Amino acid sequence: MTAPTPIAPAARRALPALLLVLTVFGPISMDLYLPALPALAGEMGAATSVAQLTVTACLLGLAVGQLIAGPLSDRYGRRGILLVGIVAYIVTSALCALSPRIEVLILGRVVQGLAGGVGIVIATAAGRDIFTGRKLIRFYGSLTVIGGLAAIVGPLLGGMLNTVTDWRGLFVFLAVIGAVILALTLAIFGETLPADRRTRGGFGQTLRDYRTLLGDRVFLGAVLNQGFLYAALFAYLAGSTFVLQDVYGLSPQWYAAAFGLNSAGHMVAGYLAGRTAERWSVFGTLTVGVVVTGVGALGLLVAGLTPMPLWMVILSLFALSSGVAITAPPATTLAMSDYPQMAGTASSLLGMVRFGFGGIAAPLVGVAGALSILPLGLVTVVSVALAAAASLLLIHRRPPVTAPAAAATPSETASVS
C-alpha cells in the first residue's frame, strides 16, 4: 500500500487557500482575454461568431474535464491527477499563444478548459477529504466568494493587460499563472486521499459510482438544482452586456461598474450563505436562495414584457446573481457530504452539470437579437422554476451518512478563514 504524501503543518494551514485558488484558474481562462476578443477576430480574419467559439470551447472543456478528472482522482489520488492537469494547462496556454489559425486556437481552448476543470474538481473533492460538518459548509461558502471575486478580477485584469500586450500575451500570462500554481501545489498540496480510501475496479466501478450517485434523490436534487440555477447565471453573464449597453445605453465603463456591483453581491451572498447554512439550516438557506433568484428572474421577465427603468433591471440582475450564490454552499454540501469515498466522482458530476447546463442556456438569450430582454427573462424564469422543482427531491431527505472515523485525515481539523 502506497503511503500518502505527507502534509507538513505549515502546508496544512496553507492548503485551504490553495484549494480556493485552484477553483478559479480554470474559469479565469474564460474571462481574462474577453477584452481582446475583437482584436483576436481581426488578426485571425475570423467572424465574431467564430471567435466567440473560443469561449464556448473553453466552457465545454471545463465541463468535460471535471467529468474525467473526478473519477480518476478517486482511483489514483488527488495530487498526481492535479499535477498532470496543471502541467497540461501550462502547455496548452503556451500553445494557444502560438496558434497560427483560429481552428487551432479553438482546439487549444478545449484542451485548456479540460486542464482547468481538473483544478475545480480536485479542489471541491479535496475539501470533502479534509473537512466535515460546519467547516465543510464554510469551505464551500468560501469557494462561492472566490468565484465572485474571479468574475470581477478576470475581465478587469484582462483589460489592464490588454493595454500593454495583445491577446497572445494574455495567454502567455495564463501560462505564467499556471507555473506559479504548479510551484505552490508542489510545495503545499500533499495527498488528501490515502490509498486505503480510494476506489478500485476501473471503468466498471466508475459506472457503478455514477449509478449510485444518480440513484440518490438528495444528490440528484442538489445537482439538478445547481445545474438549472447556473443555467440562469450563465444566461445573465451572456445577456447582461447586451441588455445594459445596447438596450439601456450604458457605456462600457458603467457596464463594468454594474457588473462589479453584481459580482460583489455574489461574493457577499456566498459568504453569508455559508455562515447561515452552518448555523441555521442547509435546506432553509437553499430555499431562500431559490426564492431570491426567482425574484430577480421575474423582474427580468417583466422588463421584457413592458418598459422598466434601468434601476429595476440592475436590481433584478443583482438579485439573480446573489440568489445563485446563496444556494451554492448548501447545495454543494448536500451533494458532497454523504459520499466521502467517491468525492471526486460526486464533484465531477456537480461541476459538469453546472457548466454544461450553463453552456446550453447562454446562447438562448440572443435568439431575438441584441435589443430584446424577453429571452433573458424567459430563460431565467424557466431555469429557476426547474431548479425549484428539483429542490422538491430534497424535502424527504434521508439522514446524512457519517464517514467512518478511520476515514478522517490529520488535516480535518484545518479551518477556513
C-alpha positions in Angstrom: 0.0 0.0 0.0 1.5 3.3 -1.0 1.7 5.9 1.7 0.2 9.3 1.0 2.5 12.2 0.5 2.8 13.8 4.0 1.4 17.2 4.6 3.7 19.4 6.8 1.9 21.5 9.4 2.7 24.8 7.6 1.5 23.4 4.3 -1.7 22.1 6.0 -2.5 25.6 7.2 -2.0 26.9 3.6 -3.8 24.1 1.9 -7.4 25.7 2.1 -6.1 28.9 0.5 -4.5 26.8 -2.3 -7.8 24.9 -2.9 -9.6 28.2 -3.3 -7.0 29.4 -5.9 -7.4 26.1 -7.8 -11.1 26.7 -8.3 -10.6 30.0 -10.2 -7.6 29.4 -12.5 -9.8 27.5 -14.9 -12.8 29.9 -15.1 -10.5 32.9 -15.3 -9.2 31.5 -18.5 -12.7 32.3 -20.0 -12.8 35.9 -18.7 -9.2 37.2 -18.9 -8.9 37.6 -22.7 -12.5 38.7 -23.4 -11.4 42.4 -23.8 -9.0 41.3 -26.6 -11.6 39.2 -28.4 -12.4 41.8 -31.2 -8.6 42.2 -31.9 -8.2 38.4 -32.0 -11.0 38.1 -34.6 -9.4 40.8 -36.7 -5.9 39.3 -36.6 -7.2 35.8 -37.4 -9.6 37.0 -40.1 -12.5 35.3 -38.3 -16.1 36.3 -37.9 -17.2 37.4 -34.5 -19.3 34.3 -34.0 -16.3 32.1 -34.9 -14.1 34.0 -32.5 -16.7 33.5 -29.7 -16.4 29.8 -30.2 -13.1 30.1 -28.4 -15.1 31.0 -25.3 -17.6 28.2 -25.8 -14.8 25.7 -26.4 -13.2 26.6 -23.1 -16.6 26.2 -21.3 -17.1 22.8 -22.9 -13.6 21.7 -21.8 -14.2 22.9 -18.2 -17.4 20.7 -18.0 -15.8 17.6 -19.6 -12.5 18.0 -17.7 -14.3 17.7 -14.4 -16.2 14.6 -15.5 -12.9 12.9 -16.4 -10.7 14.1 -13.5 -13.1 13.3 -10.7 -13.3 9.5 -11.0 -9.6 9.3 -11.8 -8.8 11.2 -8.6 -11.0 8.8 -6.6 -9.0 5.9 -8.0 -5.4 7.2 -8.2 -5.4 10.0 -5.6 -5.8 13.8 -5.9 -2.2 15.0 -6.1 -1.0 13.2 -9.2 -4.1 14.0 -11.2 -3.9 17.6 -10.2 -0.2 17.9 -11.2 -1.0 16.4 -14.6 -3.8 18.9 -15.1 -1.7 21.9 -14.2 1.2 20.9 -16.4 -1.3 20.4 -19.3 -2.8 23.8 -18.6 0.6 25.5 -18.8 1.5 23.7 -22.1 -1.9 24.4 -23.8 -1.8 28.1 -22.7 1.5 28.5 -24.4 0.3 26.7 -27.5 -2.8 28.9 -27.6 -0.5 31.9 -27.6 1.3 30.5 -30.7 -1.8 29.5 -32.6 -1.5 30.3 -36.3 -5.2 29.8 -37.2 -8.5 30.2 -35.4 -9.2 26.5 -35.7 -6.0 25.6 -33.8 -6.9 28.1 -31.1 -10.4 26.7 -30.7 -8.9 23.2 -30.3 -6.3 24.5 -27.8 -9.1 26.2 -25.8 -10.9 22.9 -25.5 -7.8 21.3 -24.0 -7.1 24.3 -21.9 -10.6 24.0 -20.5 -10.1 20.3 -19.9 -7.0 21.0 -17.9 -8.6 23.9 -16.0 -11.5 21.7 -15.0 -9.1 19.5 -13.1 -8.4 22.2 -10.6 -12.1 22.8 -9.9 -13.0 19.2 -9.3 -9.9 18.4 -7.2 -10.4 21.5 -5.0 -14.0 20.5 -4.3 -13.2 16.8 -3.7 -10.1 17.6 -1.5 -12.3 20.0 0.5 -14.5 17.0 1.3 -11.4 14.9 2.1 -10.2 17.3 4.8 -13.4 19.0 6.1 -16.6 17.7 7.7 -19.7 19.3 9.3 -19.7 23.1 9.7 -16.2 23.5 8.4 -17.2 21.8 5.1 -20.2 24.2 4.7 -17.9 27.2 5.5 -15.3 26.0 2.9 -17.9 25.7 0.1 -19.1 29.2 1.1 -15.5 30.4 0.6 -15.5 28.8 -2.9 -18.5 30.9 -3.8 -16.9 34.1 -2.6 -13.7 33.4 -4.6 -15.8 32.6 -7.7 -17.5 36.0 -7.4 -14.1 37.7 -7.0 -12.7 35.9 -10.1 -15.7 37.2 -12.1 -14.7 40.8 -11.1 -10.9 40.4 -11.4 -10.8 38.4 -14.6 -12.2 41.0 -17.1 -10.7 43.9 -15.3 -7.2 42.3 -15.2 -7.6 41.4 -18.9 -8.5 44.9 -19.8 -5.4 46.3 -18.0 -3.1 43.7 -19.5 -4.6 44.4 -23.0 -3.2 47.9 -22.8 0.4 46.6 -22.7 0.1 43.3 -24.7 -2.1 41.6 -27.3 -4.2 38.5 -27.0 -1.2 36.3 -27.4 0.4 37.9 -24.4 -2.7 37.2 -22.3 -2.3 33.5 -23.0 1.4 33.8 -22.0 0.2 35.4 -18.8 -2.1 32.5 -18.2 0.8 30.1 -18.7 2.8 32.0 -16.1 -0.1 31.8 -13.6 -0.2 28.1 -14.2 3.5 27.8 -13.5 3.1 29.7 -10.2 0.2 27.5 -9.2 2.3 24.4 -10.1 5.1 25.6 -7.8 2.6 26.2 -5.0 1.0 22.8 -5.5 4.3 21.0 -5.3 5.1 22.8 -2.1 1.7 22.7 -0.3 -0.6 20.0 -1.7 0.1 16.7 0.0 -2.1 13.8 -0.9 -5.5 14.2 0.8 -6.9 10.8 -0.2 -5.0 7.9 1.3 -4.6 4.7 -0.7 -6.9 2.7 1.6 -9.8 5.1 0.8 -9.5 5.0 -3.0 -12.0 3.2 -5.2 -11.0 0.2 -7.2 -12.5 -1.6 -10.2 -11.6 0.6 -13.1 -14.3 1.9 -15.5 -16.9 -0.5 -14.3 -16.6 0.8 -10.8 -16.9 4.4 -12.1 -20.1 3.5 -13.8 -21.4 1.9 -10.6 -20.4 5.0 -8.7 -22.3 7.2 -11.2 -25.4 4.9 -10.8 -25.2 5.1 -7.0 -25.0 8.9 -7.1 -27.7 9.4 -9.7 -30.0 7.0 -7.8 -29.7 9.1 -4.6 -32.6 11.7 -4.6 -30.6 14.0 -2.3 -27.6 14.1 -4.6 -29.7 14.3 -7.8 -31.9 17.1 -6.4 -28.9 19.1 -5.3 -27.1 18.7 -8.6 -30.1 19.5 -10.8 -30.9 22.5 -8.6 -27.4 23.8 -9.2 -27.5 22.9 -12.9 -30.7 24.9 -13.6 -29.6 27.8 -11.4 -26.2 28.0 -13.1 -28.1 28.0 -16.4 -29.8 31.2 -15.2 -26.5 32.6 -14.0 -24.7 31.9 -17.4 -27.7 33.4 -19.2 -27.2 36.5 -17.1 -23.5 36.6 -17.9 -24.2 36.2 -21.6 -27.1 38.6 -21.9 -26.3 41.4 -19.4 -23.8 43.2 -21.7 -26.4 43.4 -24.4 -29.2 44.4 -22.0 -27.3 47.1 -20.2 -25.3 48.5 -23.2 -27.5 48.0 -26.2 -30.9 48.4 -24.6 -30.2 50.9 -21.9 -27.2 52.6 -23.5 -24.7 52.2 -20.7 -21.1 52.9 -21.6 -18.5 50.1 -21.2 -17.3 51.8 -18.0 -20.7 52.0 -16.4 -21.5 48.4 -17.5 -18.3 47.3 -15.8 -19.4 49.2 -12.7 -22.8 47.4 -12.7 -21.2 44.1 -13.4 -18.8 44.7 -10.5 -21.7 45.6 -8.2 -23.5 42.3 -9.0 -20.3 40.3 -8.6 -19.7 42.0 -5.2 -23.3 41.0 -4.2 -22.5 37.4 -5.4 -19.4 37.4 -3.1 -21.2 38.8 0.0 -24.2 36.5 -0.6 -22.0 33.4 -0.8 -20.2 34.3 2.4 -23.4 34.9 4.3 -25.0 31.8 2.9 -22.1 29.7 4.2 -22.5 31.1 7.7 -26.3 30.9 7.6 -26.3 27.3 6.4 -23.7 26.4 9.1 -25.7 28.0 12.0 -29.3 27.7 10.8 -30.4 25.3 8.1 -28.8 23.9 5.0 -32.1 23.2 3.2 -33.6 26.5 4.5 -30.7 28.5 3.1 -31.1 26.7 -0.2 -34.8 27.6 -0.3 -34.1 31.3 0.4 -31.6 31.3 -2.4 -34.0 29.9 -4.9 -36.6 32.4 -3.9 -34.2 35.4 -4.3 -33.1 34.1 -7.7 -36.7 33.7 -8.7 -37.5 37.3 -7.7 -34.6 38.5 -10.0 -35.7 36.3 -12.9 -39.3 37.6 -12.6 -38.1 41.2 -12.7 -36.2 40.5 -15.9 -39.3 38.8 -17.4 -41.4 41.8 -16.5 -38.8 44.1 -18.1 -39.0 42.1 -21.3 -42.8 42.4 -21.4 -43.1 46.1 -20.6 -40.6 49.0 -20.4 -38.9 49.2 -17.0 -36.5 51.8 -15.5 -32.8 50.9 -15.5 -32.5 50.7 -11.7 -35.1 47.9 -11.6 -33.2 45.8 -14.2 -30.0 46.3 -12.3 -31.7 45.3 -9.1 -33.2 42.2 -10.8 -29.7 41.2 -12.1 -28.3 41.7 -8.6 -31.0 39.5 -7.0 -30.5 36.8 -9.6 -26.7 36.7 -9.1 -26.9 36.9 -5.4 -29.6 34.3 -5.2 -27.5 31.7 -7.1 -24.6 32.5 -4.7 -26.9 31.8 -1.7 -27.7 28.3 -3.0 -24.2 27.2 -3.8 -22.8 26.4 -0.3 -25.8 24.4 0.9 -26.4 22.6 -2.4 -22.7 21.7 -2.7 -22.7 20.4 0.9 -25.8 18.3 0.2 -24.3 16.8 -2.9 -20.9 16.1 -1.4 -21.4 15.2 2.3 -22.7 11.7 2.0 -20.1 10.2 -0.3 -16.6 10.8 1.1 -15.4 7.6 -0.6 -16.3 8.9 -4.1 -16.0 12.7 -3.5 -14.1 13.1 -6.8 -16.9 11.5 -8.8 -19.6 13.4 -7.0 -17.7 16.7 -7.6 -17.2 15.9 -11.3 -20.9 15.4 -11.8 -21.8 18.6 -9.9 -19.3 20.6 -11.9 -20.2 19.1 -15.3 -23.9 19.8 -14.8 -23.2 23.4 -13.6 -21.1 24.3 -16.6 -23.0 22.0 -19.1 -26.4 23.5 -18.3 -24.8 27.0 -18.3 -23.3 26.4 -21.7 -26.7 25.3 -23.1 -28.6 28.2 -21.7 -26.1 31.0 -22.6 -26.7 31.1 -26.4 -30.5 31.2 -25.9 -30.6 34.8 -24.6 -29.7 36.1 -28.1 -32.3 34.4 -30.1 -34.4 37.6 -30.5 -31.4 39.9 -31.2 -29.4 42.2 -29.0 -32.3 44.7 -28.4 -34.7 42.4 -26.5 -34.7 41.5 -22.8 -37.5 39.0 -23.2 -35.4 35.9 -24.0 -33.2 36.6 -20.9 -36.3 36.8 -18.8 -37.8 33.6 -20.2 -34.6 31.6 -19.9 -34.0 32.7 -16.3 -37.6 32.2 -15.1 -37.9 28.7 -16.7 -34.5 27.8 -15.2 -35.4 28.9 -11.7 -38.8 27.1 -11.9 -36.9 23.9 -12.9 -34.4 24.4 -10.0 -37.3 24.8 -7.6 -38.9 21.6 -8.9 -35.5 19.8 -8.4 -35.4 21.1 -4.8 -38.6 19.0 -4.1 -36.4 15.9 -4.2 -34.7 17.2 -1.0 -37.8 17.6 1.1 -37.8 14.0 2.3 -34.1 13.6 2.5 -32.5 10.8 4.4 -30.2 11.4 7.4 -26.6 12.1 6.2 -24.1 9.2 6.2 -21.3 9.8 8.6 -17.9 8.9 7.4 -16.1 6.2 9.4 -13.6 7.5 12.0 -10.8 5.8 10.1 -11.5 8.0 7.0 -10.6 11.2 8.9 -7.3 12.8 7.9 -4.9 14.8 10.1 -5.9 17.9 8.2 -9.6 17.5 9.0 -9.2 20.0 11.8 -8.0 22.7 9.5 -10.1 25.8 9.3 -11.1 28.2 6.5 -10.9 31.8 7.4 
